[in-house]
Each structure stands twice: as C-alpha cells, then as structure tokens.
C-alpha cells in the first residue's frame, strides 16, 4: 500500500487516505455487568466472523454513535481484521470494531471491497502477539486510489456480477464434496455387507463381540503430565486422532522412569486407537508402522487384535457410520456426557469373515477411497483457485482495470474539491452563550 504518482493513476482518479475516505467510530467498551438476555444485541468480533456465535444483549440506551442499523459498514480492527456490511437490524457496537461512515465522494460498497482487498496487508502491519490490532493513526494514513463516483458504482456492479458467478462455482464444488462424503459412507456400508468379497454370494458373515477378537485392551494412565519432556518417547493424545487417522504432526513427548506403570500402554504396529473421552470421542486411528517407544494418554483406548481380524478391516469398520461408528456414538452419547469405557468397546458388534475376504474388502475400500481422496484434493485446489481469483478481481478493480473509464464521468478530483469547498463555505454553527447569573 504505497502512494502512487499522478502519471500512474487511471484517468479521472485521485489519491486520498482511508482517513479522508470516511469517519471511523469505534464501538463501546461494554462491561459484562451490562449484558442482559434481552434488548438489542451487542456486536462483537465473533458475531461478524461466525454466524452461529451467540450474542450478548442490553436493554440500556447509549450514545447514538455506538448504534448500528442494517446496511452499516463495519470494520474489525483487532483480532481478525476485515470489513462487513451489517444485515440484522438495530444493534450496539462493541469496542475493536469501527462503524464506517463514508464521505459523500466514496461509495460504501466500493469502500467495503477495498478494505477487504487490503485486509491481509493490514494484518501483516498489525501489532500485538495475542489479540493483534492496527492503530488508528496507521489505519488513517493508508493510501487509497479513488475513481469518479460513477466509476465506483460501475466497479461495484462488476465485482458483484463476477463474485456471483464464483459463488455459484463454489456452491457446486461444496455440493460435490458433500456427495463424495455420502459416497464414502455408502462404499463402507457396501463393503461390510460383503459386496467386495468373492464369497459374498455364498456366505453370511458371522457377527462377534469386538472384545472376543481382542488380545489386549487398555487405556492410558493418569498422571502423565509429570513425565512430559522436550524429547523422548512419543505420547499419543486425543488430538492426534481428531481426523480419524493417526496424525503425529503435532507431537508430544514423555520421558518415563524404568518402573513406570505407563509402560503397559506402549503402542505396537497394528494397534487400533480409539478416543474415549472429550470432543473427539469415537475418533480412531490405525498404527500402520513401527513408532519406537510410543504411549497413549488416558483419553485413548489401545485395541490389540488377535489373528482372527485384520487391523485395517477393523479400522474401516469403525469408520462406517452404519457400522462401528454408529454403535460407539450411541454408547458414548447415551448417558449425556460424551465418553466411552472399555466395556463399551468390547460390546461392539463386528462382522468376522474369513481372512481372505477381509483382505479383499480392505483392498477394495482403499482403492476406491484413494480415488475419492484424489477428487477431494482436486476440489480443494479448485476452491483455493477461486479464492485467489477473487483477490485478482479486486486487484484489477482498484487499479482501474476492471471496468472501462468514461470520459463523461466527473473526475474524482473535481468532486473532492467541490465538496471541500462546500464544507469550507458552510457557516459555522453558532455557539450558544452561557447564561450568567446576575450578581446579588
């Protein structure tokens, strides 16, 4: 965000600063004692970022500058920086958010798109290590190229036309992703009905309790915190299973004394790990390779299978929303508080076909899911390209390259000068004289 020489500006454009483009009225520092469960909502940054975030309310009256209405332009200058147009009626504005009142020569929606186009640069200049913020002085000094007012409006119309097409594309991609998710589950359902096994037309798979095909079942010990270390043995926690696979990108380590009771939870290749408490309850992962010394936390169950069941077969059964996942979820949430105990895991029903059928089923699942994963990755790349295209559109818009210039448009400099002159010529409001008491 740098100043631009006049010769490099599009015809009819002028350069101003954000401070000149609008008035920025900061919200009020509401105290928790003012919060009520009724009245007008108080808009906090989380209410702008997350449509599902809960509101605080107040039934008191405050200065008019802290009140907002539908259509007001807002800018969060702390935490997650960005511009928003409020759509939900009367409300009070909390601190760390500006109500942005554009000057007559700036189109509100044009300024909205401009602020969002520079949000990443603003964040890079923000201060603070926790709740970052940008200072008002630095914010006001940011340069902005200003087209004629009619060109601003044409630019907004073109941006919204192009963004609407991109939105349709993103919606289609999200629909495709949802369909992929449904397909994955239908694939798993078919797999555990025996459709991928050569014996499926001749044999009904027997059902067993999971506990009957386990050689070993345990959960992590309590009191691991005293063994935490910067390096040493791997420590597998519930967050390492949150995506239904063993993800060790976020590693923790422990250093155990020789006689520690925790050694009974040492993980081996082929073990199945299941989250038994917390937000990730029932999430699972398979230990597919040797990890050296690795142990599980108290929130994770370690399942070691006997020779009747292939680990990968059991893992994919746990991933099935109509199979193991359904059973474990029912047990975990049945008592209200999410959690499983080892008896719950033992009581899960699981099909036990012959080893060759298990192997055929696993191969078919993994081949078909590999195609899904590739498609999912392609969808991700395409969505990221669309978001990059949005930024490209905004960049072109604010360089004067998105819509053609119209020589009949009044130059921004002329409009600016006229408004400034009108403001200078306007009579100053008369100051009211104070009444003085007559001397006694």
N, C-alpha and C positions, 0 to 999 in steps of 0.2 A: 504494500500500500504506500505508493510514493507519489509525490507531486508530479504532474505532467505538464510539459511545456505547451504553450498555446498552439504552436505549429503542429503538435502531435494529436491535438484533440479533433474529434469529428466536427463538421460544420454546425454552428449554432449551439455548441456545448460550452459550458463554463465549469470551472473548478471551484468547489466550495469544501467545507469541512462538515463532518457529521454534526458538530456543534451548531453550525449555521443552518443545517437542514431541518432541525426540529427542536422542540423543547422536550427535555427528558425529566420526568417527575418520578422520583424514587418512591417506592411503597413505604408503608408504615411499619415500624418495628412492633408488631403485636406481641403482647405478653400472654403467656399461657392462661393467666387468670382471666383474660378477656374472651377466651374461647367458650362457645356455647354449642348446644346440639341443635340450635335453630337460628333463624335470622339469615343474613346474607353470607355466602361463602367467602372465605379468605383465601386468595390465590397465592399459593406457594410454588416454588420452582418445580416440585414433584408433580403438582397438578397440571403443569404445562407439558412435562416430559411423559407422563404416564396417565392415559385417560381413565385408568382404573384406580388411581390413587384417591384415598379418602380426603374429604375436606374438613377443615375446621370452620366454625361459623361464629358470627357475632350478631347480636341484636342492637348494638350501640351505634351511634352516629359519630362520624369523624369528619375531618376536613375533606372538602369536595375533591381535592387533588389526589386523594388516595382511592377514589371510587372509579370503577371502570364499568363500561357497558359493552354490549355486543358490538363488534366492529373495531374496538380499540386495538391499536398496535402496541405490543408489549415486547420488551427485550430483557432477557435474563442476563445480568452482567456478572453473575457469580455462579460457581459450580459448573453447570453445563451451559455454556453461552449459546444464545440463539434467539431468533425473533419469532413471534407468534401473533396471530390475529385471534382475539378472544371471541368465542361464538356463543357463550352460555349465559347471557343476561347480566343483570346487575351483580356486582361483587366488590369486595375490598381487596386492595393490592398490598401484599406483604413486601417487606424490605428485600433487597437484592434483585428487584425487578423494576425496570423503568416503564412508566406509561409514556409512550412516544407520541407527541402531538406534532405532526409535520407542519412546516411552514407552507404558506399558500402556493409557493412555486415548486413544491415536492409532492408528487402523487404518493399516497400512503402505501399502496401495494407495491409500487416501484421501490420504495424505501425498504419495505419488508423483504423483498427478494435481494436487494443489495446487502442488507445486514446479514442475511443467511449466507450469501455468497462469500462473505469475509469472516464468517464465524470461526473457521479453522485457524486463520491467521491471527484473529483476536485471541484465541485460546493460547496460541504459541507465545503471545506477549503478556499473558495473564500472570498475576503474582500469586504467591502462596503455594504451599506444598499439599495442603489438605483441601480446603474449600477455595479453589482458585478464584480470582476476580480480576477485572480490569478497572483501572482507576478512571474516574470521570474525566480528569484532565487529559489522559492519553486517549480516551474514547472520543472526546470532543475534537481532538486535533487530527483525527483520521481523515485524509482527503477523500473526496467523492466527486466523480465526474457527473455533471448534471445536464441532461438533454433538455430541449424545449418541452414544455408540459404536454403538448400533444404527442410528441415522440415518446415520452414516458408512458403515456396511456397505450400507444400502439405496441410498445415493447412489452408491457404487462399482458396485453391480449395475446401476443405471440408466444410469450413464455407459457401462459396458461393453456394455450392450444397444444403446444408441444408436450408439456408436462402431462396433459390429459391423455395423450397417446401413450406416453411412457407408463402412466399409471395402469392403463389397460393391459400393457405388456407385463408389468409386474404382477398384476392380479392373475393373469393367465399362468404365469410361472408358479405362483403360490398354489393355484389350483392343481397344477401338475405335481407339485411337491406333495400336496395332501393325498392325491391319487396314488403316488408312489408309496406313501406311508400305509395306505389301505392295502395296496398290493402286497407289501411286505408281510403284513399280518395274514392276508388270505393265503399267501405262499406257505407261511409257517403252519397255518391251520391244515392245509392240504398235506403238508409233509408229515404231520403227526396223525393223520388219518391213514397213513401208509401209501399214499398215491405215488411216491417216488421210489418205492421198493418193488422189486420183481416178484416178491411173494404176496403183494397186496391183494391180488385177486383170489388167493387161496387160504390165507391165514389171517385170523383176527388177532391183533397184538394183545398179549396179556397185560393187565394193569397191576402194578405193585405199589406199595407204600415206599416213598423215597428212602425212608430210614432202613428198609430192608436191602437196599443196594449200596449202602454206605459202609466203608471200612472204619471211617473216623468222622466225627462231627464235633466241633467245638466253636467257641467264640473267644475273642481276645480278652486278655486280663485287664483289670482296672489298675490304675496307678502307674501307667506308662510315662506320665509327664516327667517323673524324676530321672528317666533314662534318655530323654531327648538329647541329641548331640548334633554337631555341625556335620559330622560324617560318621560312617559306621554301617550298621545293618539297616536295610530298608524297612520302613514302617508304613504299612498299607492302611489307609483310613477310608472312611465312607466317601469322601470327596474324590478318591481315586476310582470310584465305581459309578459316579453320577451319570455318566453317559452310556451305561450298560456295557462297559468294557473296562478292562484294567488299564488305566491311563496313569503312567508314572511321570508325566511331565512336571507335576507339582510334587516334588519328593520331600519326604521327611525321613530323618534317621534316628536310630536309637543305639545306645551302647549298653549292652546287657552284662551284668555280672555273671560269672560262670554258673552259679547255682540259682539263677532266676527262674521263677515259676513260669514266666512268659515264654520260655523255650518250647513249651508244648504247642504253641500256636505258629510254629515255623512252617512256612509255606513251601510246597513242593510243586514241581511241574505236573499239570493235570488237575490240580485242585480247582474247585469251583467256589467262588467267594460271593456271599450274599449279604447285602446291607440289611441289618435287623432293627435299627432304630434311626430316628431323625427324618429329615425331609426326603432323603434318598432311599427310604425303606423299600425293599424288594428289588432294588437295582443290583445287578450282578455282573461278574466278570470271570473270565477263564484265564488261569495261569498257563500260558502257551509255551513258555520256555523257562529254563532254569534261571532263578533270580539270585542265587547265592543265599546268603542269610537274609530272610525277609519274614516279617511277622505281621499279624493283623491286630487292629485295635478292637476295643470292646464293642464297637458298633458293627463289626463284621463277623459273619459266621464262615468258618472254613469247612467245606464239604469234600471229603476224600472218598472217591467211588471205588467199589470193588470191580472185579473183572467182568461183571455182567453188563456194565453200562459204559459206553464211550463218553469221556468228559464233554466232547463237543456236542454230542447228541443231547445230553442233559442240559448243557448251556442253552442251546437253541430252544429247547422245550421251555426253559424259564423265560425266554424272550417272547413266547407266544401269548398274546393277550387272551386267547381262548384256552390256553393250557396252564402252564405253571404260574405265569404272572397273575392270571385271574384268581387262582386258588390262594396264592400268597397275599395278594391285595385284600381279598375277602377276610383272611385271618388277621392281617395287620390292622385293618381299619374297623374291624367288627366291634372292638371294645371302645372305639372313640379316639384313643391316642395311638398314632402310628407306631407299631412295634411288632416284632416277631420274637418268639422264643424258639429254642432248638426243637421242642416237641412239635411246634407248628411246621417246621421244615420237614421233620420226619414224617408227618402225617400227609404230606402232599402226595396225590396220586400221579403216577408217571407210567407211560406205556413202555414195555420192555420187549421189543422184537429181538430177533437174533442179531448177533454182532454184525454179520454181513449186511443185513437190512439197515442197521443203524449207520454203517459206513456209507452205504448208498444214499441214505437220506441226508446225511451231513454233506456229502459231496454235492448233491443236487441243490441243497439250500445255499451253500456257499457260492456255487457257480451262478445261481440266479440272483442272489443278493449282491454279488460283485457287479453285475450289470446295473442293478438299482443304484449302487453307490456311485458308479461312473455317471449315471444320468443325474443323480443328485448333485454331484460335483459340477456338472455342466450347467445345471440350473443356478447354482451359486455364482459361478463365473459370469453368467449372463446377467444376473441381478446386479452384481458389482459393476458390470459394464454400463448398465442402465443408470446407476447412481453416478458414475463418472460422466456419463453423457449429460446428466442434469447440470453438473458443475460446468461442463463445457458450454452448455446453452447459456448459463448465467454469465460466464466469462465473456462470451460473444456479445451478450446483451449490454454489458456495462463497458464494452469497448466500442459500442456503436455499430456492431456488425450483424445484428440480428434482424433489424428492420431497416428499410431504406429511409434516408433523410428526405424531408420535404422542404423545398426552398421557401414555401409559403408559411412555414412554421415561424412564429415569433422566436428569435433566439433567446436562449435562457438568460444571457447577459442583459438583454433589454428588459425582460420581465423582472429580473432581480433588481435592476436599477430603479424601475418604476415603483416596485413595492417598497424599496428602501426609501425612495423619495417621498412616497405617500406617508410612510411612517414618520419621516423627519418633519413633514409639513403638518402632521396631525397635531391639534392643540393638546398641550399637556393637561392632564386632569387637574382642576383647581383643588388646592389643598384647603381643607376645612379649617377655619380658625378655631382655636380653642377658646371656650368661654372662660372668662376670668371673673372671679367674684369681686364685687365692689368692696373696697376697703370699709371696714367697720367704722 
